Amino acid sequence: MENQVPQSAIEAATKCAYDLECLRTGKCAGKSPCLPKYSEGENVLYLTTGPTECPYCERFGKSDVCTCPVHYALFHNAFHAQPQPES
């Protein structure tokens, strides 16, 4: 999974308290990672699940957001890997 994430995103994830466990196991702190609903701006994921103990998850108004550069890269890789509708 690590090869799907740019090295720049890995290096920018300096606040990760879990040693980038998501890249090795797909989990965060031994649990399922927060679930993104959509992204807006660079490294901003709006979540369908509430905040976790992760230092990148926080409350923004009435929404929960994740600002982890690695999670953002994983989300965008998964999104762009899905088949797109034909025009």
C-alpha positions as CSV (number, residue, x, y, z in Angstrom):
1,M,0.0,0.0,0.0
2,E,2.9,2.3,0.7
3,N,3.9,2.6,-3.0
4,Q,0.5,4.3,-3.7
5,V,1.4,7.3,-1.5
6,P,3.8,9.9,-2.6
7,Q,7.0,10.2,-0.5
8,S,6.1,13.9,0.1
9,A,2.9,12.9,1.8
10,I,4.7,10.4,4.0
11,E,7.2,13.0,5.0
12,A,4.5,15.5,5.7
13,A,2.7,13.2,8.1
14,T,4.8,14.3,11.1
15,K,2.0,14.3,13.6
16,C,1.1,10.6,13.1
17,A,1.2,9.0,16.5
18,Y,0.9,5.5,15.1
19,D,4.0,5.3,12.9
20,L,1.9,5.3,9.7
21,E,0.3,2.0,10.6
22,C,-2.3,2.6,7.9
23,L,0.3,1.9,5.2
24,R,1.2,-1.5,6.7
25,T,-2.2,-2.7,8.0
26,G,-4.9,-0.5,6.7
27,K,-5.8,0.4,10.3
28,C,-5.3,3.4,12.5
29,A,-4.4,2.6,16.2
30,G,-5.5,-0.9,15.6
31,K,-9.0,0.2,14.4
32,S,-10.6,0.9,11.1
33,P,-9.5,4.4,9.9
34,C,-12.0,7.3,9.7
35,L,-14.2,7.1,6.7
36,P,-14.1,10.0,4.3
37,K,-17.2,11.3,2.7
38,Y,-15.5,13.7,0.3
39,S,-12.5,16.0,0.0
40,E,-12.2,19.7,-0.3
41,G,-8.9,21.4,-0.8
42,E,-5.6,19.8,-0.3
43,N,-5.3,17.3,2.6
44,V,-8.9,18.0,3.9
45,L,-11.2,15.0,4.1
46,Y,-14.8,15.5,5.4
47,L,-15.7,12.4,7.4
48,T,-18.8,10.2,7.7
49,T,-17.5,9.0,11.1
50,G,-16.7,11.0,14.2
51,P,-13.3,12.1,15.2
52,T,-10.8,9.5,16.4
53,E,-7.8,9.7,18.7
54,C,-5.7,10.6,15.7
55,P,-4.1,14.0,15.9
56,Y,-5.2,14.7,12.3
57,C,-8.9,14.3,13.0
58,E,-10.7,17.3,14.4
59,R,-14.1,19.1,14.5
60,F,-14.7,21.9,12.0
61,G,-18.0,23.6,12.6
62,K,-20.6,20.8,12.5
63,S,-18.3,18.4,10.5
64,D,-15.4,16.1,11.4
65,V,-12.4,16.4,9.2
66,C,-9.1,14.6,8.7
67,T,-6.1,16.6,7.6
68,C,-3.6,13.7,7.3
69,P,-1.7,13.9,4.0
70,V,-1.3,10.1,3.9
71,H,-5.0,9.4,4.4
72,Y,-5.8,12.1,1.8
73,A,-3.4,10.4,-0.7
74,L,-4.9,7.0,0.0
75,F,-8.5,8.3,-0.5
76,H,-7.6,10.0,-3.8
77,N,-5.8,6.9,-5.1
78,A,-8.9,4.7,-4.2
79,F,-11.3,7.2,-5.7
80,H,-9.3,7.5,-9.0
81,A,-8.9,3.8,-9.2
82,Q,-12.7,3.3,-9.4
83,P,-14.2,3.0,-12.9
84,Q,-15.5,6.4,-14.0
85,P,-18.8,6.7,-15.9
86,E,-18.5,7.1,-19.7
87,S,-19.1,10.5,-21.1
